[in-house]
Amino acid sequence: MSRDQFKSLSELLGTPGTKIGRLAAQARAKVDLTDHIRKGLPSELAAQVVHCDVENSGTLIVRTTSPEWANRLRFENEQLLTLARQRHPEATQVKIRVAHPGY
């Protein structure tokens, strides 16, 4: 195999249509959604949001650091749904989950 046949990782990740390119795009979209939701929350809550994603069913999943913060975030369901709909109009409900250690 010649060196010309190899592609850099950044080239592979940035190529739309490839499996790894689609996976990279999905990961970027999840990071963007998480950042967007954090920016719409009070700072003490935003710091406890680990990850956000909207499932195909329209459910926004918000992962947080502990059961205590999960309970506190449940009071923000309407705000979370409003923020999610700004990026994913198909969002219909919110579920708050505690992230596993090392998530």
C-alpha positions in Angstrom: 0.0 0.0 0.0 1.5 3.4 -1.0 1.4 6.3 1.4 -1.0 8.1 -1.0 -3.7 5.7 -0.2 -3.8 6.6 3.5 -6.0 9.4 4.7 -5.6 11.5 7.8 -8.0 11.1 10.7 -9.3 14.6 10.3 -10.0 13.9 6.6 -11.9 10.7 7.5 -13.9 12.4 10.2 -14.8 15.3 7.9 -15.9 13.2 5.0 -19.7 13.2 4.8 -21.3 9.9 3.7 -18.8 7.7 5.3 -19.7 5.8 8.5 -17.0 7.5 10.5 -18.0 10.9 9.0 -21.7 10.4 10.0 -20.6 9.3 13.5 -18.5 12.4 13.9 -21.3 14.6 12.7 -23.7 13.0 15.2 -21.2 13.5 18.0 -20.8 17.2 17.1 -24.6 17.6 17.1 -24.8 16.1 20.6 -22.1 18.4 21.9 -23.8 21.4 20.3 -27.1 20.5 21.8 -25.6 20.0 25.3 -23.8 23.4 25.0 -27.0 25.1 23.9 -29.0 23.7 26.8 -26.3 24.6 29.3 -26.3 28.2 28.1 -30.1 28.4 28.7 -29.9 27.2 32.3 -28.7 29.0 35.5 -25.0 28.4 35.9 -25.3 26.1 39.0 -27.6 23.8 37.0 -25.6 24.1 33.7 -22.5 22.8 35.5 -24.3 19.6 36.5 -25.5 18.7 32.9 -23.2 16.0 31.5 -24.8 15.2 28.2 -28.0 15.8 26.2 -29.5 14.0 23.2 -32.9 13.8 21.5 -33.9 10.3 20.7 -35.8 9.3 17.5 -39.0 9.1 19.7 -38.6 12.9 20.4 -37.5 12.4 23.9 -34.8 14.8 25.2 -32.5 12.8 27.5 -30.5 15.0 29.9 -27.8 13.2 31.9 -26.7 14.8 35.1 -24.1 14.3 37.8 -26.2 13.0 40.7 -29.7 12.0 41.8 -30.0 15.3 43.7 -29.3 17.4 40.6 -31.6 15.2 38.6 -34.4 16.1 41.0 -33.6 19.7 40.7 -33.4 19.6 36.9 -36.9 18.1 36.8 -38.3 21.5 37.9 -36.8 22.9 34.6 -38.6 20.4 32.3 -40.5 23.2 30.4 -37.3 25.3 30.0 -35.4 22.2 28.9 -38.0 21.3 26.3 -38.1 24.9 25.0 -34.4 24.9 24.6 -34.3 21.5 22.9 -37.0 22.5 20.4 -34.9 25.4 19.3 -32.5 22.8 17.8 -34.9 19.8 17.5 -38.5 20.8 16.9 -39.6 17.2 17.1 -38.8 17.1 20.9 -41.9 16.2 22.8 -40.8 15.2 26.3 -37.9 15.3 28.7 -36.3 12.5 30.7 -33.6 13.3 33.3 -31.0 10.5 34.0 -28.0 10.2 36.2 -24.8 9.7 34.2 -22.8 6.6 35.2 -19.4 7.3 36.6 -16.9 7.8 33.8 -19.6 8.7 31.2 
